[in-house]
Structure formats: C-alpha cells, structure tokens
C-alpha cells in the first residue's frame, strides 16, 4: 500500500509539473495566434506521439514521454514580424508562468489571512500574544519556540502578518506544512528534474495547499530561469532578435555557428551532473 501511495504521488507530481510547463507553452501559443504566427504542433509530453488531432492549423498531440511539452513555432513567420511582436511572443511564456505563480500565491495568502482573522475573532488577540504567554522550561525553550513559531507563522516575536513587501507576501502565503520540507530542500543548492519531481511528490503528502505552493514557486522559477540569455531559452532568443535588430543580418549569419551548440551541450552536461546528485541524495535519504 505504501508503494502504491508513493506511485500515486509520483503521478500527481508529474501531472503538476507538466501543467506548469504547459502554462508556459500556452503563453507562447496564445500570442502566436494573436499575431498570426504559425504553430504547427502543440504537444503535451514529448515525441513519439500517442494520439493527435489537427485543429485550425495546429496538430494537438499527447506524447509518450510525460516530462513537459512544447509548442512548435513557425520560425519564418516569427522572423517576419516586427520586433515588439517578436518580444511579446518570446516573453509570453514567462508572463503566463508569473501570472499563474502569483495567482496561486495570492490564493494561499488570502486563505491564510482569513484563517488568521478568524483566529483573532475567536480568541480576541493576535497569535504572537499566545506565544508570549507560553511557559517553556530551559531545556525545551529553543525547540518549543521553533515548533510554535513554525506552527503559527511567527518569526521571533513578530507575527508574519506585520511583514510587508514581496518577501512578506510570500512568507504569508507559505503553508505551515511546507516549511519543514523547504528547510530540507534548502540543504541542496541545485535541484535537477529528478529532485524537483521528488520535492513535488513529497508536497502532495502534505496537502493541496503545499502542493499548490510548490507548483507556484516552480512556475515562477521556470519563468525567471527562461530569462537567462542562453540560445535554447527564451532569454537567448530575445537576445538574438535584439542583436539582430541592432546589427542586422551580419550578426544573424555569424550567430548560427558553434556557440549555441556549445551552450546546449554544457547545459545538458550540467543537467546530467545535477540529476546524478539528485539520485545520490534520494538514496541517501532512504
């Protein structure tokens, strides 16, 4: 039964990760349609295709490898559009990731604020006043304080509700159940695909709010990661078309050499090494 539960959590994690990636691809798709740029294929998962259906010039398919998805963009159509339209299409995926991430965090933030306000109405005082009246022995002090602050969303004697800015917003949106998992994950500086899927799978066991929180943070990270000026990412494509706009076709012909291929090879090597580290950490945690 335990293995079945782990398998089910893994499936849910894969569905969640695919959903976040497809949000990114759907952003590109929507803006391509808005600017009449061809999209020959929209794939859920990677080839080979299990099933497909063509609709209004786009072949929608489900791939056999459930590790993301993609939208194929007609490069000639894209190249013929104005610079602002190119940038809109390229950054649309990032925009959609950011929108989903902040909407999900806002939902969690609002839900947590409602619970806190309800607690204030029921108890007639703030959660940090409860903390002030706790009696801890010297031996238990530090451990009890940590447990209590995590449970009630406090940091020291200051309730999270009083913190402002983006950092405060994210702190208020973070479910209490997610904090111990975040502490464990913070020990690893980088997570590859295996580590990310494992983290999402663990979040499933902690409830829907924690699962949604992880999808939101992954969506934001995917968006920001795509800003990097690497040739196979949105940031690299934006840099390419920007330099092309500045220097013309002379730049275009020289850019298609070995450098983009070298960048891609180095990225694959990095991904491979991080994945090995993920596997080692998973085996170590068992």
Secondary structure, 3 states (H helix, E strand, C coil): CHHHHHHHHHHHHHHHHHHHHHHHHHHHHHHHHHCCCCCCEEEEEEEEEEEEEEECCEEEEEEEEEEEEEEECCHHHHHHCCHHHHHHHHHHHHHHHHHHHHHHHHHHHHHHHHHHHHHHHHHCCCHHHHHHCCCCCCCCHHHHHHHHHHHHCEECCEEHHHCCHHHHHHHHHCCCCHHHHHHHHCCCCCCCHHHHHHHHHHHHHCCHHHHHHHHHHHHHHHHHHCCCCCCCCHHHHHHHHHHHHHHCHHHHHHHCCHHHHHHHHHHHHHHHHHHHHHHHHHHHHC
